[in-house]
Amino acid sequence: CISMGAFDAHDTFDYSAAVARTLESGVPVTFYYGKTDTACNYVGGMAMADTIPWTGQSDFSSAPLTPLTISGVEAGQVKNYGKLTVVQVESA
C-alpha cells in the first residue's frame, strides 16, 4: 500500500504473522485488490500473500491464477489454496 510517512513509523505489529495465525486456526482469509488501484496495488498484494509464513505457503505460492468470471465475462483473476484466497478485480 501507499507510504504514509511517519504515520506507522513505530508500528512493530507483525501483520503477516497475524494472518498466518489466522490461517493456521482454520479461519478463511480473502484479500481483494482492484487492478487499477494505485494506493494498494495488486502486485504488492500478491507478493505479500505469497510470503505469508503458514503451512500452505509453498502450495499457495505455486497455485495458478484462474479467471474470475461473472455473467460469462472475465472480471479478474483468483488465486486460492486452502483457506487463503486473493481476488484481483479488473477495472477497479
C-alpha positions in Angstrom: 0.0 0.0 0.0 1.0 3.6 -0.1 3.6 5.1 2.2 2.1 7.2 5.0 5.4 8.7 6.2 5.6 8.9 9.9 2.1 7.5 10.4 3.3 4.0 11.0 7.0 4.6 11.5 6.9 3.0 15.0 4.5 0.2 14.2 6.0 -3.1 15.3 2.9 -5.3 14.9 3.7 -8.3 12.7 0.8 -8.4 10.3 2.0 -11.3 8.3 2.3 -13.4 11.4 -1.2 -12.4 12.5 -2.6 -13.5 9.1 -0.6 -16.8 9.4 -2.0 -17.5 12.8 -5.5 -16.8 11.4 -5.0 -19.3 8.6 -3.5 -21.9 10.9 -6.6 -21.6 13.1 -8.7 -22.6 10.1 -10.2 -19.2 9.5 -10.6 -18.3 5.8 -8.7 -15.2 4.7 -9.5 -13.3 1.4 -7.7 -10.3 0.0 -9.5 -8.2 -2.7 -7.5 -5.9 -5.0 -8.6 -3.7 -7.8 -6.1 -3.9 -10.6 -6.3 -0.1 -11.2 -6.0 0.8 -7.5 -2.8 2.8 -7.1 -2.9 3.0 -3.3 -3.0 -0.8 -2.5 -1.8 -2.4 -5.8 -2.5 -6.0 -6.7 1.2 -6.7 -7.5 2.3 -5.9 -3.9 -0.8 -7.7 -2.5 0.1 -10.9 -4.3 3.8 -10.6 -3.3 2.6 -10.3 0.3 0.2 -13.2 0.1 2.9 -15.4 -1.5 5.2 -14.9 1.5 2.8 -15.3 4.5 4.6 -17.8 6.8 1.9 -20.6 7.1 1.9 -24.3 6.4 0.3 -23.7 3.0 2.7 -21.1 1.8 4.5 -23.2 -0.8 1.3 -24.6 -2.2 -0.4 -21.2 -2.3 2.7 -19.6 -3.9 2.7 -22.2 -6.7 -1.0 -22.1 -7.3 -2.1 -20.7 -10.6 -4.3 -17.6 -11.2 -7.7 -18.7 -12.5 -10.2 -16.5 -14.3 -12.9 -14.8 -12.2 -16.0 -15.0 -14.4 -19.2 -13.1 -13.7 -22.2 -13.5 -16.0 -19.9 -15.0 -18.7 -17.4 -12.1 -18.6 -13.9 -12.4 -17.2 -13.9 -9.8 -14.4 -10.5 -10.6 -12.9 -8.4 -13.5 -11.5 -8.4 -15.6 -8.4 -5.6 -17.5 -6.6 -6.5 -19.9 -3.9 -5.1 -22.7 -1.8 -6.6 -23.9 1.5 -8.1 -21.1 3.4 -6.2 -18.3 1.6 -7.7 -16.5 -1.4 -6.6 -13.5 -3.4 -9.0 -11.8 -5.8 -7.8 -9.4 -8.5 -10.7 -7.3 -10.0 -10.3 -5.7 -13.4 -11.1 -2.0 -13.8 -11.4 -1.5 -10.1 
